[in-house]
Amino acid sequence: MTSVTSPLAGRAIALADVPDPVFSGAMVGPGTAIDPERVASEAVSPVDGIVVSLHPHAFVVVDSEGHGVLTHLGIDTVQLNGEGFELLINKGDTVSRGQAIVRWDPAAVEAQGKSPICPVVALEATADSLGDLVEDGDVKAGDSLFSWR
């Protein structure tokens, strides 16, 4: 079983409440989302694993069991072309849970008219494979978001 932890501090919200139909409809996979604190911060790895996909606005870490976890920093943030995001590691790097991946500023994202809400998604998972899903309340980076069986 994989424990997936929050990549950010903020308030957990249900994936269904994310302002993007691809995420809210769980088309990418089940999970939860974080409405981040509006301060410049570092998004950290939600699991131990290898970074298989890395963009300024999103990253995927795959753990030793083959579970891929997508962290998407904001909605429609790909349109910012990396502005306001700083990559702290490289694709292919092995990372530990809690290790900083991307530095960004949710307030700056919001100021550019984008939602700073961050989906945290279990890729290629079924909804019933996730347990202990956190969909409300305050979370700190490193707090448990869900378990993946």
RODO-2510 file (C-alpha; in nm, 4 decimals, decimal comma):
residues 149
     n   res          X          Y          Z
     1     m     0,0000     0,0000     0,0000
     2     t     0,1212     0,3487    -0,0858
     3     s     0,0624     0,6456     0,1403
     4     v     0,0301     0,9692    -0,0573
     5     t     0,1044     1,2891     0,1319
     6     s     0,0301     1,6514     0,0586
     7     p     0,2804     1,8312    -0,1637
     8     l     0,1647     2,1678    -0,0249
     9     a     0,0192     2,3441     0,2743
    10     g    -0,3368     2,4651     0,2335
    11     r    -0,6932     2,3391     0,2502
    12     a    -0,7952     2,0022     0,1108
    13     i    -1,0943     2,0031    -0,1254
    14     a    -1,2724     1,7280    -0,3143
    15     l    -1,1488     1,6616    -0,6670
    16     a    -1,5104     1,7093    -0,7797
    17     d    -1,4798     2,0758    -0,6693
    18     v    -1,1758     2,1508    -0,8870
    19     p    -1,2640     2,4172    -1,1501
    20     d    -1,1584     2,1980    -1,4427
    21     p    -1,3750     1,9210    -1,5939
    22     v    -1,0786     1,6918    -1,6665
    23     f    -0,9869     1,6827    -1,2972
    24     s    -1,3336     1,7203    -1,1437
    25     g    -1,4591     1,4352    -1,3600
    26     a    -1,1646     1,2191    -1,2472
    27     m    -1,0725     1,1612    -1,6122
    28     v    -0,7034     1,1611    -1,5184
    29     g    -0,7675     0,9494    -1,2093
    30     p    -0,9085     0,9710    -0,8572
    31     g    -0,7534     1,1746    -0,5802
    32     t    -0,8002     1,5017    -0,4001
    33     a    -0,6891     1,8629    -0,4341
    34     i    -0,5243     2,1344    -0,2290
    35     d    -0,6236     2,5001    -0,2264
    36     p    -0,2745     2,6252    -0,1357
    37     e    -0,1725     2,8999     0,1021
    38     r    -0,1135     3,2165    -0,0998
    39     v     0,2582     3,2404    -0,0272
    40     a     0,5626     3,1543    -0,2350
    41     s     0,6500     2,7976    -0,1457
    42     e     0,7945     2,4712    -0,2639
    43     a     0,5804     2,1853    -0,3876
    44     v     0,7263     1,8631    -0,2512
    45     s     0,7104     1,5000    -0,3568
    46     p     0,4023     1,3152    -0,2241
    47     v     0,5836     0,9767    -0,2357
    48     d     0,9329     0,8270    -0,2542
    49     g     1,0081     0,7465    -0,6163
    50     i     1,1348     0,8535    -0,9563
    51     v     1,0272     1,1729    -1,1330
    52     v     0,8957     1,0433    -1,4665
    53     s     0,7358     1,3663    -1,5853
    54     l     0,8426     1,7179    -1,4967
    55     h     0,7019     2,0497    -1,6162
    56     p     0,7041     2,3854    -1,4396
    57     h     0,3314     2,3467    -1,3615
    58     a     0,3095     1,9697    -1,2971
    59     f     0,5069     1,6607    -1,2060
    60     v     0,4583     1,2852    -1,1748
    61     v     0,6470     1,0671    -0,9264
    62     v     0,6241     0,6879    -0,9593
    63     d     0,6893     0,4837    -0,6456
    64     s     0,8523     0,1403    -0,6144
    65     e     0,5115    -0,0282    -0,6566
    66     g     0,4561     0,1456    -0,9911
    67     h     0,1998     0,3935    -0,8570
    68     g     0,2218     0,7265    -1,0400
    69     v     0,1096     1,0374    -0,8514
    70     l     0,0419     1,3569    -1,0450
    71     t     0,0740     1,6927    -0,8711
    72     h    -0,0694     1,9719    -1,0887
    73     l     0,0176     2,3227    -0,9669
    74     g    -0,2899     2,5297    -1,0439
    75     i    -0,5447     2,5046    -1,3247
    76     d    -0,4577     2,6116    -1,6819
    77     t    -0,1109     2,7067    -1,5551
    78     v     0,0483     2,5468    -1,8617
    79     q    -0,0589     2,8723    -2,0322
    80     l     0,1930     3,0617    -1,8144
    81     n     0,4781     2,8918    -2,0050
    82     g     0,6755     2,8305    -1,6873
    83     e     0,6660     3,1936    -1,5731
    84     g     0,6675     3,2066    -1,1942
    85     f     0,7783     2,8429    -1,1547
    86     e     1,1303     2,7206    -1,0757
    87     l     1,2270     2,3551    -1,1214
    88     l     1,4440     2,2342    -0,8339
    89     i     1,5220     1,8831    -0,9630
    90     n     1,5457     1,7023    -1,2981
    91     k     1,3285     1,4479    -1,4762
    92     g     1,4599     1,1021    -1,3924
    93     d     1,5768     1,2008    -1,0444
    94     t     1,5020     0,9727    -0,7517
    95     v     1,3272     1,1762    -0,4822
    96     s     1,2161     1,1226    -0,1249
    97     r     0,8746     1,2096     0,0125
    98     g     0,8860     1,5745     0,1175
    99     q     1,1721     1,6665    -0,1153
   100     a     1,1211     2,0006    -0,2935
   101     i     1,0385     1,9648    -0,6647
   102     v     0,9102     2,3068    -0,7823
   103     r     0,9180     2,6541    -0,6257
   104     w     0,6139     2,8662    -0,7138
   105     d     0,3849     3,1427    -0,5906
   106     p     0,0113     3,0594    -0,5807
   107     a    -0,0749     3,4290    -0,5281
   108     a     0,1095     3,5225    -0,8488
   109     v    -0,0759     3,2456    -1,0364
   110     e    -0,4062     3,3825    -0,9056
   111     a    -0,3040     3,7385    -1,0000
   112     q    -0,2665     3,6176    -1,3594
   113     g    -0,6258     3,4956    -1,3615
   114     k    -0,5566     3,1243    -1,3047
   115     s    -0,6832     2,9055    -1,0234
   116     p    -0,4030     2,8032    -0,7858
   117     i    -0,5908     2,4852    -0,6814
   118     c    -0,3641     2,1796    -0,7060
   119     p    -0,5055     1,8379    -0,7942
   120     v    -0,3140     1,5421    -0,6490
   121     v    -0,4140     1,2430    -0,8599
   122     a    -0,3521     0,8676    -0,8502
   123     l    -0,2823     0,7919    -1,2167
   124     e    -0,4382     0,4809    -1,3698
   125     a    -0,6129     0,4026    -1,0406
   126     t    -0,9739     0,3205    -0,9677
   127     a    -1,1678     0,5208    -0,7107
   128     d    -1,2162     0,2101    -0,4950
   129     s    -0,8387     0,1541    -0,4746
   130     l    -0,8002     0,4715    -0,2654
   131     g    -0,8716     0,4878     0,1057
   132     d    -0,8612     0,7462     0,3849
   133     l    -0,9201     1,0224     0,1287
   134     v    -0,8835     1,3726     0,2763
   135     e    -1,1247     1,6126     0,1024
   136     d    -1,1640     1,8908     0,3547
   137     g    -0,9748     2,0686     0,6294
   138     d    -0,6340     2,2275     0,6612
   139     v    -0,3276     2,0267     0,5655
   140     k     0,0437     2,0829     0,5926
   141     a     0,2967     1,9572     0,3404
   142     g     0,3616     1,5955     0,4342
   143     d     0,0186     1,5290     0,5874
   144     s    -0,1535     1,2158     0,4574
   145     l    -0,3998     1,2720     0,1675
   146     f    -0,4907     0,9122     0,0801
   147     s    -0,3731     0,5538     0,0803
   148     w    -0,3509     0,3572    -0,2435
   149     r    -0,4073    -0,0178    -0,2327
***
